Amino acid sequence: MNSRPLKDLADIVRSKNAGPYRITFDVLFRDKDRYEAVRSTGAINPQSVAAAYGIDVSQISSFFEIEMANAMKITIIRPRAQGSAGDGDMYGCQHHVPLMNLQIPVS
């Protein structure tokens, strides 16, 4: 079985602040077929997201699959509080790349 990065399958993969201590990720699909195809692989789950970010799974504060919206929403605890020393992304909008590169099995 082959695999492709999530960025080739999802229409939108984005990150943003969810308060000063969390970052949230949205994975959105235009159509239900592609959403179901990706979701059914089980490749996007708390463990795979934690591995992609090099964090413990306990750092994932929420993980939702939203069927009505053809979307997944994942929230992690920020590695550094927003605006603190060493925070290189005040708005949380540049953290989505590891998620975009997550490999999804395709047939």
N, C-alpha and C positions, 0 to 999 in steps of 0.2 A: 504494500500500500504506500502511496506517495503522500506527501504533505505539502501544504502551502502556508505562507504566513497569513495571519489574520488580516493584515492590511490589504491582501488581495481578495478577500472574501466579504469583509464588512464594508458598508458604505461610509460609515463614520466611526472613528476611534478617537476619543478625546479625553482630556483630563482637565480638572478644574478644582479650585478650592471647595472644600465642604466645611468651612470654618478654619480657624487658625491652626488646628491640630490634625486635620484630615484632608485627604485628596480623594476625589471621586472620579471614576472612569465610566464613560458611556460607550457601549458598543452597539451600533445601530445598523439595521438592515432595512432596505427598501421593501423587500418582499419576504413573505412568510416562508417560501421554499428555502431560500438561502439561510434564513434564521434557523429554521428547523434542522437543516443539514448540518450547520455548525454546532448547534446546541446538542443534537443527538450524538455527536462524537464524544461528548463529555470532556473534550480537551481544555475547555475553559472552566476551571473550577478553582476553589480557594487554594488548593495545593499547587496547581500549575502557575497561578498568579504569584503566589508567594515565592516560588522558585525563580520566576522571571525577574522579580525585584530583589532577590537575595534577602528576603525577610522571613521571619517565622510566620506560620499560618495564623497565629494568634494576633498578628498585626493587621489582619483583614477584619474590619469591623462590620462589614455587611457585604452580602453577595446575593443579588436578585436576578432572576430571569423574568422578564416582563413580556409575556406572550402577546398581549394586546398591542404592544408597541414594537414588536419584533426587536427587542432590545435586552441587553444585559447591563446591570449597574453594579459596580464593585467599588467599595470604599476602603481605603487603607489609612492607618495612622501615619501621619507625616514623619519622615525621618528626623526633621527639625521643625520646630514651631515656625509658622509663617513670620517672616521678617526678622528672625533671630540670626545671630552671627552664623555665617556659613550657609544660609538659605539662598540658593542660587536661582530660585524660581518663585518669586513672591506670589504670583497668581495661580500656581499649580498647573499651568497650561502646557508644560513641556515634559511631563512625566509619562506620557502615553506610549513612548517608543518601545519599551520592552514588551508592552502588551500587544502592540502592532506586529511585533516579530514572533509572537507565540505561534508555534507550528500546529496546524490543524490537519488531521488526516483527511485525505480526499480519495475517492475511488475513481 
